[in-house]
Amino acid sequence: MFGLFKRKEPEVEKRAVAMGYTADLIAARHEWLSGTSGVGELTSTVQSCVSLWEGAFALADIDGTRLMTRRNLAMFARSIALRGESVFVIRDDRLLPATDWDLSTRDGRPRAYRVSISEVGGGRSETLLAAEVLHVAVGSSPAAPWAGTSPLHRASLSAGLLQAVETALSEVYREAPIGSQIVPFPETHEDDLASLSRDFRGRRGRVLMRESVHVSAAGGPAPAQDWRPASMTPDISGVRPGESLQAARAGVLSAYGVLPALFADSAQGPLVREAQRHLCQWTLQPLAMLLAEEATEKLGVPVQIDTLRPVQAFDVGGRSRALSAILDAMARAKEAGLSDAEVNAALTQVNWGPNDNAA
C-alpha cells in the first residue's frame, strides 16, 4: 500500500558516445588543412606555391559561363592547394564559396550537402542537393572518393621536415648567443668587472683596452695569458642545415608541381618558361579541366577553362619555328599540287592530322 506513494526514481538518460570521436574529427580536419605537422602552410615555400596557383587561375580564360569570376577561381586554387577540395554553392547570378560542409552519398557519389556560408555577423547553414553545388576534390582514395587531400597531407613527411628545420633555425637565431664573446680577464673586484662590461656594451664597434696589475691569474702572469676572445656563436655546420632546408623545400615544391629550379639563384629565362609550362600542363590545367567538367555537368552548358594561354606557358621561340616550318611545308605542298586529303594523310603520319590515333 505504501508502495503506491513511493517517489519514482528519475530515469537516467543513456547515450552511446564514441570516445574521442570529436577529437578525431578535429584532427582529421586539421590534417586536411595542413598535413600532420599543422603549420606547414605557414612556410614561405608553401605560400609561394599557393600564390602561383592563385595567380594562374586568376588569369585563366573562362568560356561558357559568367558565374565563375576570377576571384572565385583564385579562391578555388587556394582551397584546392591547402585543403584538397573546394565547394561552391550555385546561385542564379553568382557562386558562393562554402567554408565547411558535410554530405550524404549513394553509390559513392554525393547526393545532398549541408554547407556553411560565412557572413560578417556569423555564418549560416543550408541544405542543398548535389545539383546545386560545385564540388571538386583531388587526391581522392577509393575508400572515400568524395573527399580530397591536399599536397601537404600527401607529402606530410617533407612538410614535417621543412617545419622542423625552419623551426630549429628560427630558435637558434632567436635564443642562441650569436655574436657574443667571452674575453679573458685577470681576477679583479666584481664592481670593476661590472663597470668593464658596461663599457663594452656602450662602445659597440670600438676596441676597448684594459690593463691589470694582478701578477697571476689562471695560473700565469697577466701579460702571458691568452687574451683572445672566445666566440659563443654555436657551430651547427655539422648537421648541414642548408642542405636539409633545400631538400625539404624541393620536396614541398615538387608536391605542388613546381620545379625546384624555378627558385634557384641562377635560374634563367628558358628555365623559368619551362617551369611555368610544367606547372600549368601537369598540375594546373588538369585541375582546371576537373572544375570545367563539374561546371558543365551542374550548369548545363559547356564550360572551358584555359590556364596555358594567359600564363604563356610555352616556348615562344619553338612555337614560332614550328609555325614557320608548317607554313613552309604547306607552301611546298601547294606548289607540288597535293590535295587536302593527301596533306592530311601526311600529317596523320606524324600525329598532327585528323584521326591520328595518338590517344
C-alpha positions in Angstrom: 0.0 0.0 0.0 2.8 2.4 0.9 4.5 1.5 -2.3 1.9 3.4 -4.3 3.1 6.7 -2.8 6.8 5.9 -3.3 8.6 8.6 -5.3 9.7 7.3 -8.6 13.4 7.5 -9.3 14.3 9.7 -12.3 15.3 7.9 -15.4 18.9 8.2 -16.3 19.4 9.1 -19.9 21.9 6.9 -21.6 23.7 7.9 -24.8 26.1 5.9 -26.9 29.1 8.2 -27.5 32.3 7.0 -29.2 35.2 8.1 -27.0 37.4 10.7 -28.8 35.1 10.9 -31.8 35.0 14.7 -31.8 38.8 14.9 -31.3 39.2 12.5 -34.2 37.1 14.7 -36.5 39.0 17.8 -35.5 42.3 16.1 -36.1 41.2 14.9 -39.5 40.1 18.3 -40.5 43.4 19.7 -39.2 45.3 17.2 -41.4 43.2 18.1 -44.4 44.2 21.7 -44.0 47.9 21.4 -43.3 49.2 17.9 -43.1 50.2 16.2 -39.9 52.7 18.9 -38.8 50.0 21.6 -38.5 52.0 24.6 -39.6 53.3 23.6 -43.0 51.2 26.2 -44.7 52.9 28.9 -42.7 56.2 28.5 -44.5 57.1 30.8 -47.4 57.7 27.7 -49.6 54.1 26.6 -49.4 52.7 30.1 -49.7 54.8 30.7 -52.8 53.3 27.6 -54.4 49.8 28.7 -53.4 50.4 32.2 -54.8 51.5 30.6 -58.1 48.3 28.5 -58.2 46.1 31.6 -57.4 47.8 33.8 -60.0 47.5 31.2 -62.7 43.8 30.6 -62.1 43.1 34.3 -61.7 44.5 34.8 -65.2 42.7 31.8 -66.7 40.4 32.2 -69.7 36.7 31.2 -69.0 34.3 30.3 -71.8 30.7 29.2 -71.4 29.6 30.9 -68.2 29.7 34.2 -66.4 29.2 32.8 -62.9 32.8 32.0 -62.5 34.7 35.2 -61.7 38.5 35.5 -61.4 38.0 35.9 -57.6 36.2 32.6 -57.5 38.9 30.9 -59.4 41.6 32.3 -57.1 39.7 31.0 -54.0 39.2 27.7 -55.8 43.0 27.4 -56.3 43.8 28.3 -52.6 41.2 25.8 -51.3 42.5 23.0 -53.5 46.1 23.8 -52.6 45.5 23.8 -48.8 42.5 21.6 -48.4 42.4 19.3 -51.4 38.8 20.1 -52.3 36.6 23.1 -53.0 32.8 23.7 -52.8 30.8 26.5 -54.3 27.0 27.0 -54.0 25.3 27.8 -57.3 23.1 30.8 -57.3 21.3 32.5 -60.2 23.9 35.2 -60.7 27.0 34.1 -58.8 28.8 31.3 -56.9 29.1 31.4 -53.1 32.2 29.7 -51.5 31.4 27.3 -48.7 33.7 27.3 -45.7 32.6 23.9 -44.4 30.3 21.1 -45.5 29.2 17.6 -44.9 27.3 15.4 -47.4 25.4 12.2 -47.9 26.3 9.8 -50.7 24.8 7.0 -52.8 27.0 4.7 -54.8 29.9 6.8 -53.7 28.5 9.9 -55.3 27.3 12.9 -53.3 23.5 13.5 -53.4 22.9 16.2 -50.7 25.1 18.7 -48.9 24.8 20.7 -45.7 27.1 23.7 -46.3 28.2 26.6 -44.1 28.4 30.1 -45.7 30.3 32.8 -44.0 28.8 36.2 -43.1 30.1 39.2 -41.2 27.8 38.6 -38.2 28.2 34.8 -38.3 27.7 32.1 -40.8 24.6 30.3 -41.8 23.9 26.7 -42.8 21.9 25.4 -45.8 20.9 22.0 -47.1 21.2 21.6 -50.8 21.0 18.9 -53.5 24.1 17.9 -55.3 23.0 19.6 -58.5 23.1 22.9 -56.6 26.7 22.6 -55.6 30.1 22.7 -57.5 32.4 20.2 -55.7 35.9 19.4 -56.9 38.2 17.0 -54.9 41.7 16.0 -55.8 43.9 13.2 -54.3 40.9 11.1 -53.5 41.2 7.5 -52.4 38.9 4.6 -53.4 37.8 4.4 -49.7 36.5 8.0 -49.8 36.1 9.2 -53.4 34.1 12.2 -52.4 36.9 13.6 -50.2 40.1 15.2 -51.3 43.5 15.5 -49.8 45.9 18.5 -50.0 49.5 18.1 -51.4 50.8 18.8 -47.9 48.8 15.9 -46.5 50.1 13.6 -49.2 53.7 14.8 -48.6 53.4 15.2 -44.8 56.9 13.8 -44.2 58.5 16.5 -46.4 56.3 19.2 -44.8 57.3 18.0 -41.3 61.0 18.1 -42.3 60.6 21.6 -43.6 58.8 22.7 -40.5 61.4 21.0 -38.2 64.4 22.6 -40.0 62.9 26.1 -40.2 61.8 25.9 -36.5 65.2 24.8 -35.4 66.9 27.6 -37.4 64.5 30.2 -36.0 65.1 29.0 -32.5 68.9 29.2 -33.0 68.7 32.8 -34.3 66.3 33.8 -31.6 67.8 32.2 -28.5 71.5 31.3 -29.2 74.2 33.9 -28.2 75.0 34.8 -31.8 77.8 37.3 -31.9 78.6 37.1 -28.2 82.2 36.7 -27.0 84.0 35.8 -23.8 87.1 38.0 -23.1 89.5 36.5 -20.5 90.4 39.0 -17.8 92.5 38.6 -14.7 90.9 38.4 -11.3 89.5 41.6 -10.0 86.7 43.0 -8.0 83.1 42.4 -9.0 82.4 46.1 -9.3 85.3 46.5 -11.7 84.0 43.7 -13.9 80.5 45.2 -14.0 81.9 48.5 -14.9 84.0 46.9 -17.6 81.0 45.1 -19.1 79.0 48.3 -19.2 81.9 49.9 -21.1 81.8 47.1 -23.7 78.1 47.4 -24.2 78.3 51.2 -24.6 81.1 51.1 -27.1 80.0 48.8 -29.9 82.3 48.6 -32.8 85.3 50.0 -30.9 88.4 48.5 -29.3 88.5 48.9 -25.6 91.9 48.2 -23.9 92.1 47.3 -20.2 95.2 46.6 -18.1 95.5 44.6 -14.9 98.1 45.0 -12.2 97.5 41.5 -10.8 100.5 39.3 -11.2 98.9 36.0 -11.6 95.5 34.8 -13.0 94.5 31.4 -14.3 98.0 30.1 -13.5 100.2 32.6 -15.1 101.2 36.3 -15.3 98.8 38.6 -16.9 100.9 39.6 -19.9 101.5 36.0 -20.8 97.9 35.0 -20.9 95.8 34.2 -24.0 93.6 37.3 -24.2 92.0 36.3 -27.5 88.2 36.4 -27.1 86.2 33.2 -27.4 83.1 33.3 -29.6 79.9 31.9 -28.2 78.2 31.6 -31.6 77.0 28.0 -32.0 78.5 25.9 -34.8 75.7 24.0 -36.5 77.5 23.4 -39.7 77.9 19.7 -38.8 74.2 19.0 -39.2 74.2 20.7 -42.6 71.0 22.8 -42.1 71.4 24.4 -45.5 71.3 21.1 -47.4 68.4 19.8 -45.2 66.4 23.0 -45.8 66.9 22.9 -49.6 66.0 19.3 -49.7 62.8 19.9 -47.7 61.9 22.9 -49.8 62.5 20.9 -53.0 60.2 18.1 -51.8 57.3 20.5 -51.0 57.8 22.4 -54.3 57.6 19.1 -56.2 54.5 18.1 -54.4 52.8 21.3 -55.7 54.1 20.7 -59.2 56.6 23.5 -59.1 60.1 22.7 -60.4 62.6 23.5 -57.6 65.0 25.0 -60.2 62.5 27.9 -60.6 63.6 29.3 -57.2 67.3 28.8 -57.9 69.5 31.9 -57.8 70.9 31.0 -61.3 67.5 30.5 -62.9 67.4 32.0 -66.4 64.6 32.8 -68.8 64.3 29.4 -70.6 64.3 27.6 -67.3 61.5 29.9 -65.9 59.4 29.3 -69.0 59.9 25.5 -68.7 58.9 25.6 -65.0 55.8 27.6 -65.9 54.9 25.1 -68.6 55.5 22.2 -66.3 53.3 23.7 -63.6 50.4 24.6 -65.9 50.5 21.4 -68.1 50.9 18.8 -65.4 49.2 20.4 -62.4 47.0 23.4 -63.0 45.4 22.6 -66.3 44.2 19.2 -65.1 42.6 20.9 -62.1 41.0 23.5 -64.5 39.6 20.6 -66.6 38.1 19.0 -63.5 36.4 22.2 -62.5 35.2 22.7 -66.1 33.8 19.2 -66.2 32.0 19.7 -62.9 30.6 23.1 -64.1 29.5 21.7 -67.4 27.6 18.9 -65.6 26.0 21.2 -63.0 25.4 24.4 -65.1 24.1 22.5 -68.2 26.4 24.5 -70.6 29.8 23.6 -72.0 32.4 25.3 -69.9 36.1 25.6 -70.7 38.9 26.9 -68.5 42.4 27.5 -70.0 45.4 28.4 -67.9 48.1 27.8 -70.6 47.5 30.7 -72.9 47.2 33.5 -70.3 50.3 32.3 -68.4 52.2 31.9 -71.7 53.4 28.6 -70.5 55.1 27.5 -73.7 58.3 28.0 -75.6 57.6 31.1 -77.8 60.7 30.6 -79.9 59.9 26.9 -80.5 56.3 27.7 -81.5 57.4 30.4 -83.9 59.9 28.0 -85.5 57.3 25.2 -85.7 54.8 27.6 -87.3 57.4 28.7 -89.9 58.2 25.1 -90.8 54.5 24.2 -91.1 53.8 27.2 -93.4 56.8 26.3 -95.5 55.6 22.7 -95.8 52.1 23.8 -96.8 53.5 26.2 -99.4 55.6 23.4 -100.9 52.6 21.0 -100.8 50.6 23.6 -102.7 53.3 24.1 -105.3 53.5 20.3 -105.7 49.8 20.2 -106.3 48.9 18.0 -103.4 45.2 17.8 -102.3 43.9 18.5 -98.8 43.4 14.7 -98.3 47.0 14.0 -99.2 48.3 16.7 -96.9 46.1 15.4 -94.0 47.4 11.8 -94.7 50.9 13.1 -94.4 50.1 15.0 -91.2 48.5 11.9 -89.8 51.8 10.0 -90.1 53.3 12.4 -87.6 50.2 12.5 -85.3 49.2 16.0 -86.4 46.4 15.2 -88.7 42.8 14.1 -88.1 42.2 10.6 -86.7 45.9 10.2 -86.0 45.2 7.6 -83.2 47.6 9.4 -80.9 45.3 9.0 -78.0 
